[in-house]
Amino acid sequence: PPPLHLLINRVHPVSANARLIQQALRDLFQGHTGIRVLATDVPAIEAYPRAATRGLPVHRVEYRQPVGRVAPAALATMR
């Protein structure tokens, strides 16, 4: 079978449970040949549905991190 690359999507930026689940997934698939958990985590931020509604790439909708938010800007996630 072709290699499998897992992307963790809609990650809550300040949730201890989310961090535990991410680590568990990384640990679970660490020894599996052909399965890789990608280092990029897509945060659960409002910019993604807003961009989808507008039909635009998210990095064009949110290129700076909003003041007071822990999660990075969508542009930083895409880099």
C-alpha positions as CSV (number, residue, x, y, z in Angstrom):
1,P,0.0,0.0,0.0
2,P,1.1,3.6,-0.5
3,P,2.5,5.5,2.5
4,L,0.0,7.2,4.8
5,H,0.5,10.7,6.1
6,L,-1.8,11.8,9.0
7,L,-2.6,15.4,9.6
8,I,-4.1,16.3,12.9
9,N,-6.9,18.8,12.3
10,R,-9.0,21.1,14.5
11,V,-6.6,21.0,17.5
12,H,-7.6,23.1,20.5
13,P,-4.6,25.3,21.2
14,V,-4.7,25.3,25.0
15,S,-6.3,21.9,25.8
16,A,-4.2,19.4,27.8
17,N,-6.5,16.6,26.4
18,A,-5.7,17.7,22.8
19,R,-2.0,17.5,23.6
20,L,-2.4,14.1,25.1
21,I,-4.3,12.8,22.1
22,Q,-1.7,14.2,19.7
23,Q,1.1,12.6,21.6
24,A,-0.8,9.3,21.8
25,L,-1.3,9.3,18.0
26,R,2.4,10.0,17.4
27,D,3.4,7.3,19.8
28,L,1.0,4.8,18.4
29,F,2.2,5.2,14.8
30,Q,5.9,5.8,15.5
31,G,7.0,2.2,14.8
32,H,4.7,1.6,11.8
33,T,6.4,1.5,8.4
34,G,4.6,3.6,5.9
35,I,2.6,5.6,8.4
36,R,3.7,9.1,9.5
37,V,2.0,11.7,11.6
38,L,2.8,15.1,10.2
39,A,4.4,17.7,12.4
40,T,1.9,20.3,11.4
41,D,-1.2,20.6,13.5
42,V,-4.1,22.6,12.2
43,P,-5.6,24.6,15.1
44,A,-9.4,24.9,15.6
45,I,-9.7,28.5,14.8
46,E,-12.6,30.5,13.2
47,A,-10.4,31.5,10.2
48,Y,-10.9,28.2,8.4
49,P,-14.7,28.2,8.1
50,R,-14.6,31.9,7.3
51,A,-12.1,31.3,4.5
52,A,-14.1,28.4,3.2
53,T,-17.3,30.5,3.1
54,R,-15.4,33.2,1.1
55,G,-13.8,30.6,-1.2
56,L,-10.4,31.8,-0.3
57,P,-7.2,30.1,1.0
58,V,-7.1,30.5,4.8
59,H,-3.6,32.2,4.7
60,R,-5.1,35.1,2.7
61,V,-7.9,35.5,5.3
62,E,-5.7,35.4,8.4
63,Y,-2.1,36.4,7.9
64,R,-1.5,37.8,11.4
65,Q,-2.2,36.2,14.8
66,P,-5.0,38.0,16.5
67,V,-4.1,39.8,19.7
68,G,-4.7,37.6,22.8
69,R,-5.0,34.3,21.0
70,V,-2.6,31.4,21.7
71,A,-3.0,29.6,18.4
72,P,-0.8,30.8,15.6
73,A,-2.1,32.7,12.6
74,A,-3.4,30.5,9.7
75,L,-0.5,31.7,7.6
76,A,2.0,30.5,10.1
77,T,0.3,27.1,10.2
78,M,0.6,26.8,6.4
79,R,4.3,27.5,6.3
